[in-house]
Amino acid sequence: MSDQFFDGNELPLDPGAAAPETHRRRGEDPVPPELAARYDVVVREILGRTPEHMPEPTLHRVQRVMELMGDPQRAYPMIHLTGTNGKTSTTRIVERVLREMGLRTGRFTSPHLHDMRERISLDGEPIPVAAFLQAYDDVLPFVEMVDAESAASEDPGRRVRMTYFEVVAALAFAAFADSPVDVAVVEVGLGGVWDATSVADGVVAVVTPISLDHTRLLGSTLEEIATEKAGIIKPGSIAVVGVQESEAMGVLVARADEVGARLETEGLSVGVLAREVAVGGQQISLRGLAGDYHDLFLPLFGEHQAHNAALAVAAVEAFVGGGEQRLTDEVLRSGLAGVTSPGRLEIVRRSPTVIVDAAHNPAGVDALVEAVRESFTFTRLVGLLAVLEDKDVEPMIRSLEPILDHVVVSRTTSPRAIRPQRLGELVAAYFGEDRVTVVPDLPEALDLAAGLADEGGVAGAVLATGSVTTAAEIRQLLGVTTT
């Protein structure tokens, strides 16, 4: 698609590129060529808007569009999720269990890996092209009205067109109302207070662990970042909160008290009771708000995913019965067994094994390293590393050093990618020059990494990580585009 590997804060290097095969998802009917062509045009129009990281934080534009449309975001209840790491996986787990209960679901996540439609899912599948275009046609007149109002504003800070993310959020809310869905499971794009998704009020708010990331936009301390993310906790809601540093937890507790929300925290009311590695994932036992659940299979790797599952189960309990109604074992077993989280410690090839992970900050890499140590026993593990310029890269490199035998440094198509030579110098400072190879071209870098993994007949593997775009582009190079 024309928007391949768009991570939410960057424009694609080649907005005219197209991959027609991604217009059709597995099991979908073929998309007529005229619709596919128009979809490409619409995606380019959306991506041509102001990137989300450019304007001053505000909700007035998206609030105004919602108001003009009759507030479609209030047509259904919502579970709202934020955090620094784990929120996409948790969103997907929540949605999958709700769907197993027979509810019609809308799911909004970001960023996408290959196709903008991944962000807006109906019953677990990306919104069909025709439905996406219909939602765009419905929303566009109101977007243009608000753009005109902004341009005429006496306040120079408000003379900004709606951002691409605001438009996509508006599309999602409209599509969910038109479907209609029984429940929307919505992940923030960034933060919480000023995120476009905050024009809707979640009856349940989920906050996964908070750490330092996006500091230029959210603040340089845990308290500042937590204050932004706490904004999704709305009056009268139930807030399900993961394990936090004390600075962040204090902010979340104060927010819940301020708005009269009920606070349920991991480690007190919910949590992981037991877990062990299993083939293809892990076997877990969880404590929910309404009871304990034993011997559940989760087809995701890493302790962090077990904690994500605990938060997700509590969120579903909070939604369907205020935390007082136990989920049936049949629903929970089937729901968790059907969970996927593309780009999160995902095996995308075998012989040699290639694993992709979207970790892009120190906390994410720490979780990745622990999961690799626990779940895999490769004789040799070769890293393929490509990172974006605004990331805290040195702690990421330091965490990866003990588990990688060699690192191939490269870059993605993102204009924000760190120059390979510069990234190579940073990596060599921790790995030594003999364990680092710089290959600017990503396809060549993947070939080299695969060769190094198999060198000498050793059954090794490649771990490609550093950003969402890294995971996405490696998936694409290996022909994996389903999500």
QUIRAGI-V95209 format. One record per residue. N is the residue number from 0. RES is the residue in one letter. PHI is phi in radians with two decimals (999 if undefined). PSI is psi in whole degrees, 0 to 359 (* if undefined). D_LAST is the distance of its C-alpha to the last C-alpha in Angstrom with 1 decimal. Layout:
N|RES|PHI|PSI|D_LAST  N|RES|PHI|PSI|D_LAST
//
This chain:
0|M|999|165|14.2  1|S|-1.20|345|17.1  2|D|-1.92|27|15.3  3|Q|-0.95|137|13.2  4|F|1.12|23|13.1  5|F|-1.38|122|14.9  6|D|-1.75|6|15.2  7|G|1.79|344|17.3  8|N|-2.32|18|20.7  9|E|-2.59|154|21.0  10|L|-1.68|147|21.3  11|P|-1.16|151|19.8  12|L|-1.18|326|22.4  13|D|-2.25|87|22.3  14|P|-1.18|349|21.5  15|G|-1.63|354|22.6  16|A|-1.14|150|20.2  17|A|-2.52|145|18.0  18|A|-2.25|87|15.6  19|P|-0.95|331|16.1  20|E|-1.11|338|13.7  21|T|-1.43|357|10.8  22|H|-1.24|341|12.8  23|R|-2.10|121|11.9  24|R|-1.51|160|8.9  25|R|-1.00|127|9.6  26|G|1.56|351|12.6  27|E|-1.45|153|13.4  28|D|-1.22|153|16.8  29|P|-1.00|143|17.6  30|V|-1.55|124|17.9  31|P|-0.94|141|21.6  32|P|-0.95|323|22.3  33|E|-1.18|325|24.1  34|L|-1.24|319|21.2  35|A|-1.07|318|18.9  36|A|-1.15|318|21.8  37|R|-1.18|323|22.4  38|Y|-1.04|317|18.8  39|D|-1.05|319|19.1  40|V|-1.12|315|22.5  41|V|-1.12|318|21.3  42|V|-1.06|318|18.5  43|R|-1.11|322|21.3  44|E|-1.09|317|23.6  45|I|-1.17|314|21.4  46|L|-1.21|341|20.8  47|G|-1.33|353|24.6  48|R|-1.35|172|25.4  49|T|-1.02|128|26.6  50|P|-1.05|151|24.1  51|E|-1.06|333|23.8  52|H|-1.50|2|25.8  53|M|-1.57|309|28.8  54|P|-1.39|167|30.7  55|E|-1.14|146|32.6  56|P|-1.10|133|30.7  57|T|-2.88|154|31.3  58|L|-1.95|359|30.0  59|H|-1.12|326|32.6  60|R|-1.18|308|30.7  61|V|-1.22|327|27.7  62|Q|-1.08|319|30.3  63|R|-1.15|318|32.4  64|V|-1.08|315|29.7  65|M|-1.06|318|28.9  66|E|-1.06|314|32.6  67|L|-1.11|330|33.2  68|M|-1.54|359|30.5  69|G|1.55|23|32.0  70|D|0.95|62|29.7  71|P|-1.08|336|26.7  72|Q|-1.18|350|25.1  73|R|-1.77|10|27.9  74|A|-1.47|355|27.1  75|Y|-2.72|155|25.0  76|P|-1.30|157|25.0  77|M|-2.35|142|22.5  78|I|-1.85|123|21.3  79|H|-1.94|135|21.1  80|L|-2.25|139|19.7  81|T|-2.49|184|20.8  82|G|2.43|179|21.7  83|T|-1.65|313|21.4  84|N|-2.25|148|18.9  85|G|1.61|354|16.7  86|K|-1.24|327|16.2  87|T|-1.19|313|12.4  88|S|-1.06|317|12.2  89|T|-1.11|319|15.2  90|T|-1.02|315|13.9  91|R|-1.17|324|11.0  92|I|-1.18|314|13.8  93|V|-0.97|310|16.2  94|E|-1.10|321|14.2  95|R|-1.16|320|13.5  96|V|-1.20|318|17.2  97|L|-1.05|321|18.4  98|R|-1.16|324|16.6  99|E|-1.13|335|18.2  100|M|-1.40|358|21.5  101|G|1.63|7|21.3  102|L|-1.47|144|20.6  103|R|-1.46|124|18.8  104|T|-2.01|148|16.4  105|G|-2.03|135|15.3  106|R|-2.21|129|12.9  107|F|-2.12|119|13.4  108|T|-2.35|163|11.9  109|S|-2.75|154|12.5  110|P|-1.37|176|12.2  111|H|-1.70|163|9.2  112|L|-1.59|313|8.1  113|H|-2.29|334|8.6  114|D|-2.55|129|9.4  115|M|-0.96|332|11.5  116|R|-1.15|342|10.4  117|E|-1.04|332|7.3  118|R|-1.18|330|10.4  119|I|-2.04|103|12.0  120|S|-1.99|142|10.6  121|L|-2.04|123|13.1  122|D|0.90|41|13.2  123|G|1.47|358|9.7  124|E|-2.07|142|8.5  125|P|-0.92|140|8.5  126|I|-0.94|134|12.2  127|P|-1.02|153|13.8  128|V|-0.97|314|15.5  129|A|-1.08|319|18.9  130|A|-1.20|323|18.3  131|F|-1.06|314|17.1  132|L|-1.16|323|20.2  133|Q|-1.12|317|22.4  134|A|-1.09|320|21.4  135|Y|-1.10|316|22.2  136|D|-1.11|325|25.5  137|D|-1.23|322|26.4  138|V|-1.50|326|25.8  139|L|-0.94|316|27.2  140|P|-1.02|324|30.9  141|F|-1.30|324|30.8  142|V|-1.07|317|29.0  143|E|-1.15|324|31.7  144|M|-1.10|315|34.4  145|V|-1.20|322|33.2  146|D|-1.03|318|33.0  147|A|-1.16|319|36.6  148|E|-1.08|319|37.7  149|S|-1.11|317|36.3  150|A|-1.10|331|38.1  151|A|-1.61|1|41.3  152|S|-1.14|144|41.2  153|E|-1.35|344|44.2  154|D|-1.58|113|42.1  155|P|-0.98|329|40.8  156|G|-1.20|345|38.0  157|R|-1.78|2|36.6  158|R|-1.50|58|36.8  159|V|-2.25|130|33.1  160|R|-1.11|159|30.8  161|M|-1.00|140|27.7  162|T|-1.31|166|25.0  163|Y|-1.05|319|21.7  164|F|-1.19|322|20.1  165|E|-1.07|319|22.8  166|V|-1.15|315|22.2  167|V|-1.16|322|18.4  168|A|-1.09|317|19.5  169|A|-1.09|320|22.1  170|L|-1.04|316|19.9  171|A|-1.09|312|17.7  172|F|-1.06|320|20.9  173|A|-1.18|317|22.4  174|A|-1.13|321|19.5  175|F|-1.14|321|19.5  176|A|-1.19|322|23.2  177|D|-1.25|333|23.2  178|S|-1.00|310|20.9  179|P|-1.53|160|22.5  180|V|-1.71|158|20.5  181|D|-1.45|332|22.4  182|V|-2.75|141|20.8  183|A|-1.87|134|18.6  184|V|-1.96|110|16.8  185|V|-2.15|122|17.0  186|E|-1.64|136|16.4  187|V|-1.14|158|19.0  188|G|-1.43|317|18.4  189|L|-2.81|123|21.5  190|G|1.34|240|24.3  191|G|3.13|300|25.3  192|V|-0.95|311|28.7  193|W|-1.79|6|28.1  194|D|-1.22|142|24.3  195|A|-1.03|331|23.8  196|T|-1.22|345|22.1  197|S|-1.32|0|25.5  198|V|-1.24|347|27.1  199|A|-1.84|152|25.9  200|D|-1.89|119|27.3  201|G|-1.38|135|25.4  202|V|-1.30|337|27.3  203|V|-2.26|133|25.5  204|A|-2.03|133|24.7  205|V|-2.05|129|22.8  206|V|-2.12|108|23.7  207|T|-1.35|172|22.0  208|P|-0.92|138|24.3  209|I|-1.83|132|25.6  210|S|-2.48|182|26.6  211|L|-1.35|123|27.7  212|D|-2.92|154|25.1  213|H|0.91|42|25.4  214|T|-1.12|331|29.1  215|R|-1.11|329|30.2  216|L|-1.75|327|28.7  217|L|-1.84|343|28.9  218|G|2.17|161|32.0  219|S|-1.75|358|33.2  220|T|-2.18|161|33.9  221|L|-1.08|323|32.0  222|E|-1.09|316|34.2  223|E|-1.13|315|33.3  224|I|-1.15|318|29.5  225|A|-1.11|325|29.8  226|T|-1.08|319|32.0  227|E|-1.12|313|29.3  228|K|-1.25|331|26.6  229|A|-1.12|345|29.1  230|G|-1.08|342|29.3  231|I|-1.40|349|26.6  232|I|-1.39|110|29.0  233|K|-1.83|161|30.9  234|P|-0.94|131|34.2  235|G|1.36|3|34.3  236|S|-1.46|171|30.7  237|I|-1.83|124|29.7  238|A|-1.83|121|28.4  239|V|-1.82|116|26.5  240|V|-2.10|129|26.8  241|G|-1.32|176|25.7  242|V|-1.06|130|28.2  243|Q|-2.27|156|29.6  244|E|-1.13|154|32.3  245|S|-1.02|324|35.5  246|E|-1.09|318|35.5  247|A|-1.27|318|32.2  248|M|-1.08|321|33.0  249|G|-1.02|319|36.4  250|V|-1.14|317|34.8  251|L|-1.18|320|32.4  252|V|-1.10|317|35.3  253|A|-1.11|320|37.4  254|R|-1.13|316|34.9  255|A|-1.07|317|34.6  256|D|-1.09|318|38.4  257|E|-1.06|319|38.8  258|V|-1.79|4|36.7  259|G|1.25|33|37.6  260|A|-1.58|150|34.1  261|R|-1.51|129|34.0  262|L|-1.83|126|32.6  263|E|-2.14|121|31.0  264|T|-2.02|145|30.4  265|E|-1.18|137|28.8  266|G|1.75|340|31.6  267|L|-1.97|290|33.9  268|S|-1.64|338|32.4  269|V|-2.39|162|29.0  270|G|2.90|183|27.8  271|V|-1.69|121|26.9  272|L|-1.50|320|29.8  273|A|-2.79|155|28.9  274|R|-2.80|150|26.2  275|E|-2.63|150|26.3  276|V|-1.15|139|24.0  277|A|-2.35|162|22.9  278|V|-1.07|122|21.3  279|G|1.43|9|17.5  280|G|2.81|233|17.9  281|Q|-2.73|154|20.8  282|Q|-1.76|127|23.3  283|I|-2.31|154|24.1  284|S|-2.18|135|26.7  285|L|-2.20|151|26.4  286|R|-1.82|118|29.0  287|G|-1.75|184|28.0  288|L|-1.22|331|30.2  289|A|-1.97|5|31.5  290|G|2.79|176|31.7  291|D|-1.75|149|30.5  292|Y|-2.29|124|27.8  293|H|-1.98|151|28.3  294|D|0.93|59|26.6  295|L|-1.81|138|23.0  296|F|-1.65|127|20.3  297|L|-2.07|115|17.3  298|P|-1.43|44|14.8  299|L|-2.29|148|14.4  300|F|-1.66|146|17.0  301|G|1.82|144|19.7  302|E|-1.04|325|22.2  303|H|-1.04|328|20.5  304|Q|-1.27|330|17.7  305|A|-1.12|319|20.6  306|H|-1.19|323|22.0  307|N|-1.05|319|18.8  308|A|-1.12|321|18.9  309|A|-1.08|315|22.6  310|L|-1.11|319|22.2  311|A|-1.11|315|19.5  312|V|-1.08|316|21.9  313|A|-1.09|321|24.8  314|A|-1.12|319|23.0  315|V|-1.14|316|22.4  316|E|-1.04|317|26.1  317|A|-1.09|323|27.3  318|F|-1.29|314|25.7  319|V|-1.48|339|26.8  320|G|-2.64|24|30.2  321|G|1.10|20|31.1  322|G|1.47|7|30.5  323|E|-1.95|356|33.2  324|Q|-1.98|118|31.4  325|R|-1.24|140|29.9  326|L|-1.32|149|26.7  327|T|-1.30|146|27.2  328|D|-1.03|321|26.4  329|E|-1.09|314|24.8  330|V|-1.11|314|22.3  331|L|-1.20|318|21.5  332|R|-1.07|312|21.3  333|S|-1.18|319|19.0  334|G|-1.10|310|16.8  335|L|-1.14|322|16.4  336|A|-1.11|337|16.0  337|G|-1.66|6|12.9  338|V|-1.28|140|11.2  339|T|-2.28|154|8.1  340|S|-2.53|81|7.8  341|P|-0.99|138|5.8  342|G|1.43|4|8.8  343|R|-2.02|101|11.3  344|L|0.77|55|13.7  345|E|-1.83|127|11.2  346|I|-1.41|117|13.1  347|V|-1.96|356|11.8  348|R|-2.81|153|15.3  349|R|-2.19|151|18.5  350|S|1.10|73|22.1  351|P|-1.36|161|22.0  352|T|-1.18|133|19.2  353|V|-2.13|124|17.0  354|I|-2.00|135|15.3  355|V|-2.01|144|13.4  356|D|-2.55|135|13.9  357|A|-1.50|13|13.9  358|A|-0.93|129|17.3  359|H|-2.45|15|19.5  360|N|-2.58|166|22.5  361|P|-0.99|318|25.1  362|A|-1.14|320|24.1  363|G|-1.13|319|20.5  364|V|-1.19|322|21.9  365|D|-1.03|316|24.5  366|A|-1.13|321|21.9  367|L|-1.07|312|20.1  368|V|-1.05|314|23.5  369|E|-1.11|322|24.5  370|A|-1.18|320|21.4  371|V|-1.12|314|21.9  372|R|-1.01|320|25.6  373|E|-1.37|321|25.1  374|S|-1.75|343|22.3  375|F|-2.28|150|23.1  376|T|-2.32|54|26.5  377|F|-1.26|143|26.1  378|T|-1.15|324|29.5  379|R|-2.43|136|28.3  380|L|-2.22|119|25.4  381|V|-1.84|127|25.1  382|G|-1.53|145|23.3  383|L|-2.13|109|21.7  384|L|-2.04|126|22.2  385|A|-2.49|125|21.5  386|V|-2.26|154|22.2  387|L|-1.52|155|22.8  388|E|-1.08|326|26.5  389|D|-1.55|14|26.6  390|K|-1.68|156|25.5  391|D|-1.46|82|27.9  392|V|-1.36|327|27.4  393|E|-1.11|317|30.4  394|P|-1.08|329|29.6  395|M|-1.13|314|26.2  396|I|-1.09|316|28.0  397|R|-1.05|320|30.6  398|S|-1.21|326|28.2  399|L|-1.33|336|26.5  400|E|-0.95|316|29.9  401|P|-1.18|339|30.8  402|I|-1.80|351|27.7  403|L|-1.89|132|27.5  404|D|-1.41|330|30.0  405|H|-2.70|154|29.4  406|V|-2.22|128|27.3  407|V|-1.75|119|26.3  408|V|-1.71|133|26.1  409|S|-2.56|200|24.5  410|R|-2.58|156|22.9  411|T|-1.63|185|19.9  412|T|-1.35|354|20.4  413|S|-1.11|133|20.7  414|P|-1.18|349|24.3  415|R|-1.64|3|24.3  416|A|-1.20|141|23.8  417|I|-1.13|137|26.8  418|R|-1.01|133|29.0  419|P|-0.95|320|28.5  420|Q|-1.10|317|32.3  421|R|-1.16|315|32.4  422|L|-1.10|321|29.5  423|G|-1.05|320|31.1  424|E|-1.11|320|34.3  425|L|-1.15|318|32.8  426|V|-1.16|317|31.1  427|A|-1.07|331|34.4  428|A|-1.10|335|36.3  429|Y|-1.86|327|34.6  430|F|-1.67|337|33.8  431|G|1.54|146|36.9  432|E|-1.10|332|36.9  433|D|-1.29|349|36.9  434|R|-1.89|14|33.4  435|V|-2.30|133|31.8  436|T|-2.26|131|31.0  437|V|-1.77|122|30.0  438|V|-2.32|101|28.1  439|P|-1.06|327|27.2  440|D|-1.46|120|25.1  441|L|-1.11|316|21.6  442|P|-1.02|318|21.4  443|E|-1.15|323|24.9  444|A|-1.11|320|24.1  445|L|-1.13|317|21.3  446|D|-1.06|315|23.8  447|L|-1.13|315|26.5  448|A|-1.06|319|24.5  449|A|-1.13|320|23.6  450|G|-1.14|318|27.3  451|L|-1.14|325|28.5  452|A|-1.14|326|26.4  453|D|-1.68|3|28.0  454|E|-1.01|133|31.4  455|G|1.25|18|34.4  456|G|1.35|7|32.5  457|V|-1.36|135|31.0  458|A|-1.41|86|27.6  459|G|-1.78|190|25.9  460|A|-2.58|164|22.4  461|V|-2.00|133|20.8  462|L|-2.00|110|19.2  463|A|-1.76|122|17.6  464|T|-2.71|182|17.7  465|G|2.11|335|19.4  466|S|-2.95|166|17.0  467|V|-1.10|321|13.5  468|T|-1.14|326|14.5  469|T|-1.08|310|15.5  470|A|-1.04|317|12.3  471|A|-1.14|315|10.5  472|E|-1.27|328|13.5  473|I|-1.19|319|13.9  474|R|-1.00|314|10.4  475|Q|-1.12|318|11.5  476|L|-1.08|331|15.0  477|L|-1.66|9|14.0  478|G|1.38|18|12.2  479|V|-1.81|110|8.7  480|T|-2.22|0|6.5  481|T|-1.41|148|3.8  482|T|-2.33|*|0.0
//
